[in-house]
Amino acid sequence: MKKLLTLVFSVFSLMGFAQSKYELGMQKALQQWQEGHPKEAVAILDRVATMDKENWIPVYYKVFIEVTQGFNNPQGDDVEDIVERNRILIDQWITVGGDEWYVLKGLNETLELITDPMNKGMTQSPIINKAYEQAVKLNPNNPRAVYSLASFHLNSAKFMKVDIPYYCQMLEKSIVLFDQQKSDIPFYPSWGKDWAVKTQEICKSK
């Protein structure tokens, strides 16, 4: 997780002398997140989101931070409430944000799954898979979409029959796409390569 935060934050060192309030707010929020203060980061992102109500990026990071924090303690008392709040935001923004938000939906539904894997696996797995497949369909070159779909199936191999070589190839493709990704949009999501590299361990063990 520390590597993820460092990677995400390093991409955003775009600062010049004429920063907007939006840029300053986003940097401050991501700095708080990097320093281990997710609640403070989310509070700042809420304020930033009011500056540009048509911009999905501040809300995206709010949801992403809450989901990744939930992964650290999926049995926390507030996790179910977080998942439900995130669902509302995802439904509001998924048409605008497209493939990145479908990836976010898959992550949020994964958080719901790991709160009770034994009882929720059958219902949550198709929802997660559909979200990632839709992300890939919308943008086959989105490394987060390709990685997430591959990772979901590879991590499901212990519970069901999975075409491991196929999804390992997909995982390799995602790493190539991570190296090629670029965007002119400030603070556009760039996370995931370290997760993909870590997931390669599953392929190497087979």
ABEGO torsion letter per residue (X at the ends): XAAAAAAAAAAABABBABBBAAAAAAAAAAAAAAAGBAAAAAAAAAAAAAABAABAAAAAAAAAAAAAAAAABAABAAAAAAAAAAAAAAAAAAAAAEAAAAAAAAAAAAAAAAABAAAAAAAAAAAAAAAAAAAAAABAABAAAAAAAAAAAAAAAAABBBBAAAAAAAAAAAAAAAAABBBABBGBBABGAAAAAAAAAAAAAX
